[in-house]
Amino acid sequence: MKKICCMLAILLVPFSLLAQGNSPEGAGNNVRTPKALIESGAVARVLIFHVPDSTMTRVALTPKALLSMAGSGYEITTDIKERLKPVFAGMTFQKGNRVPDLRWGLLFYGADNHEIGEVFVDKFGQYGYVNREMGAFQSEHPGSNLAKELHKLTGDPH
């Protein structure tokens, strides 16, 4: 009986993991997590990091490299919903495999000061990561993208 249970566990665990990876929640194209966090009021603090667009690097910046190069960040602790809602309005995210050269990073923190989400994007506002998932950002507003909205929010020059 014990051998049968072990065999079933060995066979069923991989199938359950595959089923989780193909869930409709992960397959959606909206930037759901940042939007949902902001809308729900779960975000108590946001740190925004920027490496100037003109900074030359030998390789594409990863999230870790961006955070180490950016130095100080722009912090938002009040009116988070009102200030960030326009940034993500009409923004969608589609998973992909293009390695971006990141210039912006947003770290979302809850009331207990633990990180609850992250967004990284390149200087063109097109490619990046949402919670470690690589993909592409698209805006339904012509002439807008995530990087432009972050420049407006922070007052950081292009």
Helices and strands as residue ranges (DSSP letters): H 2-21, H 24-27, H 32-40, E 45-50, H 63-70, E 74-76, H 80-88, E 91-95, E 102-109, E 115-122, E 127-130, E 133-139, H 146-154
